[in-house]
Amino acid sequence: QDRLDTYKITLGLPPALKVEISDPLLKRFDLIAPSLTRLQEDTSLLIRTIGDTEIPIPEDYPQQIAALREEVVEQIELVHTDRAALDEALPRRRAALAQLTDREEVLSGEMERTAVDVSALDRRVLRVAEELAKLEARIQVTLADLAPMTQPALPPSTADRPALQDALTTVLIRLSAELQELALIQAGTRIDTVTMVPVDLEPDEALEIASLNRRDWMNARAALVDQWRQIEIAANALKSDLNLVFSGDIGTVGDNPVRFRASNGRLRVGAEFDAPLTRLVERNLYRATLISYQRAQRDYYDYVDQISQVLRRNLRLLHLNRLAFELQRATVFVAISQVESAGVALEKPPKPGETSQLGATTARDLTSALSGLLGAQNTFLGTWVDYEVQRMFLDFDLGTMQLDRCGMWIDPGPVSGGQTDAPDSPETIPPGMVVELPAPLPAPIP
């Protein structure tokens, strides 16, 4: 809430204003639907309400159970919808994993190959489908057991209340455990639908694209060419000059100011020659221009190297985040399996002489498993966000970024080698890392 208030102030809004942050891009990372989480909470609340022997059973418990059964059916349909989305995303997932399997890190064994194994993905999808089918059958049995309890009935007597409470509590506890399994299956289904926009670009190709599209690179190239032109201007001052001079005038005759006569005129023709003997000032200026050109050339090369370094760093981070994304996905699956193991421990019957299966170790394991799952999801999301930020930086550094009317970034989609189309420009810019410049003029003889 404090961070949200700070964000409001950044936007120029009062902190007391009610604001809800909603980002459609991040909804795909809700691995467990909020509606399913609320259903689990409602089921737990109903278990506590009915199972408490010190308070009477609510008279509207049949209506609550009937509403609960309808919501369970809706959540099962939602998981089937997620399964259909997974089937649609599988071709992209397989293609992305096939690219990663050819990476040097995977081939050399620096990265666990199972995280990018296509066959492991297919086995995981098949296992999730089988588990969903079995779980759905068990839920249907539980809902069938709850069906008679949704019929309107008179308030139970004091003698019948414990039996009714035990029956309702037993079935609802079983339903709660099955909803937990359904949530984990949903998480395992949704996590495989999240894919990254591929960027398959080599550093040399990225540098060529930047040389064709970056306006600042064009300005740096033009500035270097202008510096070269100054050499020719300074060299021209070292040459000898031969000027042909022609002048004349014509005068009037008598006192008439407009009576011009050719006989009263003169013509002068001559030649002026400036030999290249004393050119000390011009020579110093020429050599200073040569030095300035060499400095400008080195600055230009340094400028190109800096752009190359930035592009190489962006591409490295993109490749790193793609590998880390698959590793974090595997971490989420491990966290899901740990929650499942903790759930199995909860379902074990208590040992002889014990009244509850919730021991200190079991509770700690369940809490740790749930915390680990939350942390794995957050890291998984953070890796995806970092990748998207790097894609945006790469688009900017390539000089190909486009914005809409609202100033929002237009996602270019997948990027691969060969996309070197330059924007419309009145001049043709030659491709290549270094602009080809004319050779400097030879130095004058001392």
Disulfide bonds with the S-S distance in Angstrom:
none
